[in-house]
């Protein structure tokens, strides 16, 4: 059956050519005299055309039957894959964020959109994510992990049961050129090998604060600023389904777009 799928266009073209050319050819050869007695026939051209027509009709019925079988198999495969996707399905939320300079999560303000934090020096922070689903998050990978290009052997691959958590390290830069939006992707699969991912958005903005006013020689008042940055970690993105068998155990990465 696979070769039919591969050459379906060519087969349709051949079928259409036969449907138009064969009747003309039959009509032509019945107008000619037989070369010898073995090629002589006792039936008429209309009999041959009727026979060919029945073959064409039967072929069409067989082709439609094959299409129906393929569609039914595809529907069954989709239903089975959907069942596997919803079996023991993991799911993550962010529970808190802690900075390395002061181990106090209350420094991060919380709201309806996530977590916010103001700082004036570069340091690390840790996002705590918790599996609140009803299944184990197998082969859990954080991409990117840590800071810079870390070899695979040094990148952890977690297996996180329900109601368990892990932390994701991030870098909070206090440089104006580093402000912007970054994403961390959490990729994992359930026990049946169905893969999912969720994104975490980190936005760093430069928000200088006025600390006072200085008077210039001209008498103008010049405000004094303190360099300050604001880090926003938004609530984790909705879960995206990627399908079965996307994790390459040899390379340790997921084959997803």
PLY file of the C-alpha trace (Angstrom):
ply
format ascii 1.0
element vertex 257
property float x
property float y
property float z
element edge 256
property int vertex1
property int vertex2
end_header
0.00 0.00 0.00
2.88 2.39 0.65
3.96 2.38 -3.00
0.43 3.44 -3.98
0.70 6.48 -1.70
4.09 7.31 -3.21
2.91 7.16 -6.83
-0.73 8.19 -6.41
-0.43 11.14 -8.86
1.19 9.01 -11.55
-1.45 6.30 -11.12
-4.30 8.79 -11.50
-2.74 10.18 -14.70
-2.31 6.67 -16.17
-5.89 5.80 -15.24
-7.26 8.91 -16.98
-5.15 8.28 -20.09
-6.42 4.72 -20.33
-10.01 5.89 -19.90
-9.73 8.16 -22.96
-7.15 6.45 -25.16
-8.24 2.81 -24.79
-11.73 3.26 -26.36
-10.20 5.08 -29.35
-7.61 2.33 -29.75
-10.25 -0.44 -29.54
-12.40 1.30 -32.11
-9.34 1.68 -34.40
-8.18 -1.95 -34.29
-11.70 -3.25 -34.95
-11.68 -1.28 -38.20
-8.63 -3.21 -39.44
-8.45 -6.69 -40.87
-6.80 -9.35 -38.70
-3.19 -10.17 -39.66
-3.91 -13.87 -39.26
-6.73 -16.14 -38.07
-5.45 -16.27 -34.49
-6.20 -12.54 -34.11
-9.66 -12.81 -35.64
-12.53 -12.34 -33.15
-16.19 -13.24 -33.25
-17.39 -10.34 -31.10
-18.03 -6.72 -31.96
-16.26 -3.50 -30.98
-19.13 -2.49 -28.72
-18.62 -5.75 -26.74
-14.95 -4.90 -26.25
-15.83 -1.37 -25.23
-18.41 -2.65 -22.74
-15.82 -5.05 -21.31
-13.26 -2.25 -20.97
-15.89 -0.01 -19.38
-16.64 -2.64 -16.74
-12.91 -2.87 -15.97
-12.70 0.91 -15.57
-15.77 0.93 -13.32
-14.41 -1.91 -11.21
-11.04 -0.20 -10.89
-12.75 2.98 -9.71
-14.69 1.03 -7.09
-11.50 -0.64 -5.85
-9.72 2.73 -5.70
-12.55 4.33 -3.72
-12.53 1.35 -1.37
-8.81 1.76 -0.82
-9.29 5.48 -0.09
-12.00 4.63 2.45
-9.73 2.11 4.17
-6.88 4.64 4.34
-9.17 7.30 5.81
-10.51 4.87 8.40
-6.98 3.85 9.41
-5.96 7.51 9.70
-8.98 8.26 11.89
-8.12 5.29 14.12
-4.48 6.39 14.35
-5.52 9.94 15.29
-7.93 8.63 17.93
-5.23 6.37 19.39
-2.69 9.20 19.43
-5.19 11.54 21.12
-5.88 8.86 23.72
-2.15 8.50 24.41
-1.80 12.29 24.60
-4.40 12.48 27.38
-3.13 9.46 29.31
-1.18 10.41 32.45
-0.64 13.91 31.11
1.92 16.14 32.89
1.44 19.90 33.16
3.60 22.65 34.71
3.00 25.92 36.54
5.42 28.44 38.07
5.05 28.49 41.85
7.73 31.03 42.81
10.92 32.82 41.74
13.95 33.30 44.02
16.98 35.55 43.46
20.48 34.36 44.33
21.58 37.57 46.02
18.84 37.33 48.61
17.15 33.99 49.16
13.77 35.56 49.63
10.99 34.94 47.13
8.91 37.77 48.63
11.21 40.20 46.81
9.43 39.11 43.64
6.05 40.75 43.38
3.21 38.61 42.06
0.16 39.53 40.07
-2.32 38.23 37.54
0.38 38.18 34.80
3.23 36.57 36.72
6.24 37.77 38.73
8.09 41.11 38.76
11.39 42.15 40.40
13.52 45.34 40.47
17.31 45.12 40.79
20.48 47.14 40.05
23.25 44.51 39.84
23.67 41.41 37.70
22.90 38.11 39.42
21.11 34.79 39.00
17.56 33.81 39.80
15.74 30.48 39.97
12.28 29.73 38.61
10.48 26.98 40.49
8.15 24.92 38.27
5.82 22.24 39.58
4.19 19.31 37.80
0.49 19.63 38.62
-0.64 17.06 36.04
-1.65 13.47 36.72
1.38 11.81 35.10
5.17 11.71 35.23
7.03 14.26 33.11
9.61 11.97 31.54
12.81 13.14 29.77
12.16 16.71 30.90
14.59 19.14 29.25
15.04 22.88 29.83
16.17 24.76 26.72
18.33 26.75 27.07
19.73 25.41 30.32
21.97 27.62 32.43
24.19 30.25 30.92
25.99 29.77 27.61
26.57 26.67 25.51
26.58 23.77 27.97
27.50 20.26 26.67
24.77 17.63 26.69
26.52 15.56 29.39
26.24 18.55 31.74
22.59 19.31 30.90
20.14 17.51 33.20
17.27 15.39 31.91
14.66 15.12 34.63
11.97 12.60 35.40
9.47 14.53 37.49
6.49 12.77 39.14
3.19 14.59 39.82
3.30 17.25 42.56
7.11 17.41 42.38
9.14 20.45 41.32
12.49 21.57 39.91
14.25 24.92 39.47
15.39 26.67 36.30
18.42 29.00 36.57
18.25 32.31 34.69
20.60 35.28 34.43
19.39 38.76 35.31
21.74 41.19 33.56
22.21 44.77 34.73
23.40 46.02 31.34
21.28 48.25 29.13
22.31 46.35 25.98
20.94 43.12 27.46
17.39 44.35 27.97
14.72 42.63 25.92
12.64 39.44 25.88
13.97 35.90 26.19
12.23 32.54 26.28
12.93 29.32 28.16
11.22 26.19 26.80
10.25 23.27 29.03
9.99 20.07 26.94
8.84 16.69 28.26
6.83 13.56 27.46
4.41 11.29 29.27
5.05 7.61 30.01
3.69 6.61 26.60
6.19 8.83 24.78
3.84 11.67 23.80
5.73 15.00 23.82
4.65 18.44 25.04
6.28 21.83 25.61
5.58 25.03 27.53
7.37 28.37 27.26
8.43 30.80 29.97
8.83 34.45 28.95
11.44 36.64 30.66
11.38 40.37 29.90
14.13 42.70 31.19
13.67 46.48 30.88
15.78 49.44 31.95
13.78 51.63 34.36
16.04 54.29 35.93
14.73 55.81 39.17
15.02 59.50 40.11
16.93 59.75 43.42
17.35 63.51 43.66
17.95 66.80 41.89
21.33 68.48 41.28
21.67 72.18 40.42
23.99 73.05 37.54
26.16 76.21 37.32
23.60 77.72 34.98
21.00 77.32 37.67
19.16 74.52 35.86
18.03 71.59 37.93
19.33 68.23 36.70
17.67 65.10 38.04
19.91 62.38 39.44
19.12 58.80 38.43
19.88 55.40 39.83
20.27 52.66 37.23
17.61 50.08 37.86
16.21 47.16 35.90
12.87 45.39 36.01
12.53 41.66 35.37
9.12 40.28 34.42
8.56 36.53 34.38
5.11 35.94 32.97
2.87 33.01 33.80
3.97 29.91 31.90
2.53 29.55 28.38
-0.21 27.02 27.48
0.87 23.49 26.72
1.66 22.56 23.11
1.32 18.97 21.85
4.08 17.62 19.60
3.13 13.96 19.07
4.60 10.54 19.75
8.25 9.47 19.73
9.80 12.95 19.34
12.59 12.39 21.86
15.91 11.17 20.43
17.55 9.20 23.23
20.86 9.07 21.40
21.25 12.83 20.98
19.21 13.78 24.03
17.08 16.33 22.16
13.49 16.55 20.92
12.70 16.58 17.21
10.13 19.37 17.31
9.71 22.64 15.45
0 1
1 2
2 3
3 4
4 5
5 6
6 7
7 8
8 9
9 10
10 11
11 12
12 13
13 14
14 15
15 16
16 17
17 18
18 19
19 20
20 21
21 22
22 23
23 24
24 25
25 26
26 27
27 28
28 29
29 30
30 31
31 32
32 33
33 34
34 35
35 36
36 37
37 38
38 39
39 40
40 41
41 42
42 43
43 44
44 45
45 46
46 47
47 48
48 49
49 50
50 51
51 52
52 53
53 54
54 55
55 56
56 57
57 58
58 59
59 60
60 61
61 62
62 63
63 64
64 65
65 66
66 67
67 68
68 69
69 70
70 71
71 72
72 73
73 74
74 75
75 76
76 77
77 78
78 79
79 80
80 81
81 82
82 83
83 84
84 85
85 86
86 87
87 88
88 89
89 90
90 91
91 92
92 93
93 94
94 95
95 96
96 97
97 98
98 99
99 100
100 101
101 102
102 103
103 104
104 105
105 106
106 107
107 108
108 109
109 110
110 111
111 112
112 113
113 114
114 115
115 116
116 117
117 118
118 119
119 120
120 121
121 122
122 123
123 124
124 125
125 126
126 127
127 128
128 129
129 130
130 131
131 132
132 133
133 134
134 135
135 136
136 137
137 138
138 139
139 140
140 141
141 142
142 143
143 144
144 145
145 146
146 147
147 148
148 149
149 150
150 151
151 152
152 153
153 154
154 155
155 156
156 157
157 158
158 159
159 160
160 161
161 162
162 163
163 164
164 165
165 166
166 167
167 168
168 169
169 170
170 171
171 172
172 173
173 174
174 175
175 176
176 177
177 178
178 179
179 180
180 181
181 182
182 183
183 184
184 185
185 186
186 187
187 188
188 189
189 190
190 191
191 192
192 193
193 194
194 195
195 196
196 197
197 198
198 199
199 200
200 201
201 202
202 203
203 204
204 205
205 206
206 207
207 208
208 209
209 210
210 211
211 212
212 213
213 214
214 215
215 216
216 217
217 218
218 219
219 220
220 221
221 222
222 223
223 224
224 225
225 226
226 227
227 228
228 229
229 230
230 231
231 232
232 233
233 234
234 235
235 236
236 237
237 238
238 239
239 240
240 241
241 242
242 243
243 244
244 245
245 246
246 247
247 248
248 249
249 250
250 251
251 252
252 253
253 254
254 255
255 256
